[in-house]
Amino acid sequence: MRVPNSVVLPVGTHADCCQEEEVKEKRRDIMAKITAMLAERKSSLAHFIDNLESSEEPEFYVDQWERLKEMESCTLTILNLVAVNCTDHRDIKKLEATILEQVKNEELFPEVVRVLPPVYRQVEAAIIEIAQSEEMADHGMMDLQYLLSKLSQCEHLANLGRELLQDILRYLHRVGLLVWYEEIKHLESTVFLQPTFLITMFKLLVRYRLVQQLESIS
């Protein structure tokens, strides 16, 4: 919801636990809830923005107003939910085919037609090799300057500069190979070469209905 031009593919697992008609019903229900959630979010943002604009001293809330306007401008495309039976390899292949079909859609992903310079592929291959090496820690975190020095050790990347590397990291961040929070001051010098580690960590910290679960504890 906070990333510009996001595309989300909902995936429903455990389809083998439901009858075919139940799967269809649950799919309709989930998509309806997503639509309602997005509509509520849009309404809430508009309400907050209106409150700030109509306040007695709006100049004091310029930063909040700008953040809300930025969030309001973030478009979110929700694709049709795919129901899968994770124990059936055919369903996994079906999900894979659906993902590949969507990412090749130029309307959803205009960058898919972008022609990349060879150095982008060379850096990508080198980073994958570094991430899979035995010396790489499980958390996959690496200092940006150290990553540059490691890449520069490759014969064909000896002249790689920091500015070009940052451009390449932005691209690799967008396609999901790695994570680089350059807009966060405390994290701008750290590159996460193992995005799955972040997912695992977030799953421990961010949970559905966490507040309600905590409040239920006496």
C-alpha positions as CSV (number, residue, x, y, z in Angstrom):
1,M,0.0,0.0,0.0
2,R,3.0,2.3,0.5
3,V,4.9,1.4,-2.7
4,P,4.0,3.3,-5.9
5,N,2.4,1.2,-8.6
6,S,2.3,-2.0,-6.6
7,V,0.9,-5.2,-8.1
8,V,-0.4,-7.9,-5.7
9,L,-1.3,-11.5,-6.5
10,P,-3.4,-13.0,-3.7
11,V,-2.7,-16.7,-3.2
12,G,-5.0,-19.0,-1.3
13,T,-3.4,-22.2,0.0
14,H,-5.0,-25.4,1.4
15,A,-7.4,-25.6,-1.6
16,D,-7.3,-29.4,-1.1
17,C,-9.2,-28.9,2.2
18,C,-12.2,-27.4,0.4
19,Q,-14.8,-28.5,-2.1
20,E,-14.6,-26.8,-5.5
21,E,-17.7,-24.7,-4.8
22,E,-16.2,-23.7,-1.4
23,V,-13.0,-22.5,-3.2
24,K,-15.1,-20.3,-5.5
25,E,-17.1,-18.9,-2.6
26,K,-14.0,-18.2,-0.6
27,R,-12.3,-16.6,-3.6
28,R,-15.3,-14.2,-4.1
29,D,-15.3,-13.4,-0.3
30,I,-11.6,-12.6,-0.1
31,M,-11.6,-10.4,-3.2
32,A,-14.7,-8.6,-1.9
33,K,-12.9,-8.0,1.4
34,I,-9.8,-6.7,-0.3
35,T,-12.0,-4.3,-2.4
36,A,-13.7,-3.1,0.7
37,M,-10.4,-2.7,2.5
38,L,-9.0,-0.5,-0.3
39,A,-12.1,1.6,-0.4
40,E,-12.0,2.1,3.3
41,R,-8.3,3.1,3.1
42,K,-9.0,5.6,0.3
43,S,-11.8,7.1,2.3
44,S,-9.7,7.3,5.5
45,L,-6.9,9.0,3.7
46,A,-9.2,11.5,2.1
47,H,-10.8,12.2,5.6
48,F,-7.4,12.7,7.2
49,I,-6.2,15.0,4.4
50,D,-9.4,17.0,4.6
51,N,-9.0,17.4,8.4
52,L,-5.5,18.8,8.0
53,E,-6.5,21.2,5.2
54,S,-9.4,22.5,7.3
55,S,-7.5,22.9,10.5
56,E,-7.0,26.4,12.0
57,E,-3.2,26.2,11.5
58,P,-2.6,23.9,8.5
59,E,1.0,25.1,8.1
60,F,1.9,23.1,11.2
61,Y,0.8,19.9,9.5
62,V,2.6,20.2,6.1
63,D,4.8,17.2,6.7
64,Q,1.9,15.0,7.7
65,W,-0.2,16.3,4.7
66,E,2.7,15.6,2.3
67,R,3.0,12.0,3.6
68,L,-0.7,11.4,3.3
69,K,-0.9,12.8,-0.2
70,E,2.1,10.6,-1.2
71,M,0.2,7.5,0.2
72,E,-3.0,8.6,-1.6
73,S,-1.1,8.7,-4.9
74,C,0.2,5.1,-4.6
75,T,-1.8,3.0,-6.9
76,L,-2.4,-0.7,-6.0
77,T,-3.4,-3.3,-8.6
78,I,-5.0,-6.5,-7.2
79,L,-4.9,-9.5,-9.5
80,N,-7.4,-12.4,-9.2
81,L,-6.7,-14.7,-6.4
82,V,-5.1,-18.0,-7.3
83,A,-6.1,-21.1,-5.2
84,V,-3.5,-23.8,-4.8
85,N,-3.0,-27.2,-3.2
86,C,0.6,-26.9,-2.0
87,T,0.9,-30.7,-1.9
88,D,0.2,-31.0,-5.6
89,H,3.2,-30.1,-7.8
90,R,0.8,-29.3,-10.7
91,D,-0.7,-26.5,-8.7
92,I,2.7,-25.1,-7.9
93,K,3.5,-25.1,-11.6
94,K,0.2,-23.4,-12.2
95,L,1.0,-20.7,-9.8
96,E,4.5,-20.3,-11.3
97,A,2.9,-20.0,-14.8
98,T,0.4,-17.4,-13.5
99,I,3.2,-15.3,-12.0
100,L,5.4,-15.5,-15.1
101,E,2.4,-14.5,-17.3
102,Q,1.6,-11.4,-15.1
103,V,5.2,-10.1,-14.9
104,K,5.4,-10.2,-18.7
105,N,2.4,-7.9,-18.9
106,E,3.8,-4.6,-20.1
107,E,0.7,-2.7,-18.8
108,L,1.4,-3.9,-15.3
109,F,5.2,-3.8,-15.5
110,P,6.4,-1.2,-18.0
111,E,10.0,-1.9,-17.1
112,V,9.8,-5.5,-18.5
113,V,10.6,-4.0,-21.9
114,R,13.6,-2.1,-20.6
115,V,16.9,-3.0,-22.2
116,L,19.6,-3.3,-19.5
117,P,23.3,-2.6,-20.1
118,P,25.5,-5.8,-19.8
119,V,27.0,-4.5,-16.6
120,Y,23.6,-4.9,-14.9
121,R,23.6,-8.6,-15.6
122,Q,27.2,-9.0,-14.6
123,V,26.7,-7.3,-11.2
124,E,23.5,-9.3,-10.7
125,A,25.3,-12.6,-11.3
126,A,28.2,-11.5,-9.1
127,I,25.8,-10.6,-6.2
128,I,24.0,-13.9,-6.5
129,E,27.4,-15.7,-6.3
130,I,28.4,-13.6,-3.2
131,A,25.0,-14.3,-1.5
132,Q,25.4,-18.0,-2.1
133,S,29.0,-18.2,-0.9
134,E,29.9,-20.0,2.3
135,E,31.3,-16.8,3.9
136,M,27.9,-15.0,3.6
137,A,26.1,-14.8,6.9
138,D,22.6,-16.2,7.1
139,H,21.1,-12.8,7.6
140,G,22.6,-11.7,4.3
141,M,23.4,-8.1,5.5
142,M,26.4,-6.4,3.9
143,D,27.8,-2.9,4.0
144,L,27.4,-1.1,0.7
145,Q,31.0,0.0,0.5
146,Y,32.2,-3.6,1.3
147,L,29.9,-5.0,-1.4
148,L,31.4,-2.5,-3.9
149,S,34.9,-3.7,-2.9
150,K,33.9,-7.4,-3.3
151,L,32.4,-6.7,-6.7
152,S,35.4,-4.7,-7.8
153,Q,37.5,-7.8,-7.3
154,C,35.8,-9.4,-10.3
155,E,38.0,-8.8,-13.3
156,H,35.2,-7.4,-15.5
157,L,33.9,-5.2,-12.7
158,A,37.2,-3.6,-11.7
159,N,36.0,-0.2,-12.8
160,L,32.6,-0.4,-11.1
161,G,31.8,2.9,-9.4
162,R,29.6,3.6,-6.4
163,E,27.1,5.7,-8.3
164,L,26.6,3.0,-11.0
165,L,26.3,0.3,-8.3
166,Q,23.6,2.3,-6.6
167,D,21.7,2.6,-9.9
168,I,22.0,-1.2,-10.3
169,L,20.9,-1.8,-6.7
170,R,17.8,0.3,-7.2
171,Y,16.9,-2.0,-10.2
172,L,17.7,-5.2,-8.2
173,H,15.6,-3.9,-5.3
174,R,12.6,-3.3,-7.7
175,V,12.8,-6.8,-9.1
176,G,13.1,-8.3,-5.7
177,L,16.6,-9.9,-5.9
178,L,17.7,-7.9,-2.8
179,V,16.5,-5.2,-0.5
180,W,18.1,-1.8,-0.1
181,Y,16.4,0.9,2.0
182,E,18.3,3.9,0.6
183,E,15.6,6.3,1.7
184,I,16.1,5.3,5.4
185,K,19.2,7.1,6.7
186,H,20.1,4.4,9.2
187,L,19.9,1.7,6.6
188,E,21.2,3.4,3.4
189,S,24.6,1.9,3.8
190,T,23.3,-1.7,4.3
191,V,22.2,-4.0,1.6
192,F,20.1,-7.1,2.4
193,L,21.2,-9.9,0.0
194,Q,18.8,-12.4,1.5
195,P,15.3,-10.9,1.4
196,T,13.9,-14.1,2.8
197,F,15.6,-13.4,6.1
198,L,13.7,-10.1,6.4
199,I,10.5,-11.9,5.6
200,T,11.2,-14.4,8.4
201,M,12.0,-11.6,10.8
202,F,8.9,-9.6,9.9
203,K,6.7,-12.7,10.4
204,L,7.9,-12.9,14.0
205,L,7.3,-9.2,14.6
206,V,4.3,-8.4,12.5
207,R,1.2,-10.6,13.0
208,Y,-2.4,-10.4,12.0
209,R,-4.5,-9.0,14.9
210,L,-1.4,-8.6,17.0
211,V,-2.9,-5.8,19.1
212,Q,-6.0,-7.8,19.9
213,Q,-3.9,-10.8,20.8
214,L,-1.8,-8.7,23.2
215,E,-4.9,-7.0,24.7
216,S,-6.5,-10.4,25.4
217,I,-3.7,-11.3,27.8
218,S,-4.7,-10.6,31.4
